[in-house]
Amino acid sequence: MAKDNKKKNTNEEVNAHEKMTSSKVRAKSAITNCSKCNKPFSYNPDDGEAPKLCKACYKQQHAVAHHDICKECGKEFYVTVGEAEFLKGRGLDLPRRCYECRIARRAAKHNSRQVGQSNEAIR
């Protein structure tokens, strides 16, 4: 019995020691200011580059501001608050096509310009 009690005490001491050392060995943290609300927040510098937004602003930036049906393919798509602010800041309207259709449309315009330019160069 004495040996069993001693083992329990030893295990409890080891667990207590692990708790103490693990709380002392925490990840490094650095403090930076949010680029949107300017509030200070902490981050782990070992994760790489410092984030520009605090958690609250990041969540708000990625929230859905608008959803619509694509004019070309009929698929439902979403526009985030960040995208809407970006477009509004440049005086642009919200998109009426989904991301994939916008990319395809730009590529088609770009290809038609290249073809037109090469035809003019040959003449």
Secondary structure, DSSP 8 states (H G I E B T S, - for coil): -HHHHHHHHHHHHHHHHHHHHHHHS----EEEE-TTT--EEEE-GGGSS--SS-HHHHHHHTSEEEEEE-TTT--EEEEEHHHHHHHHHTT----SS-HHHHHHHHHHHHHHHHHHHHHHHH-
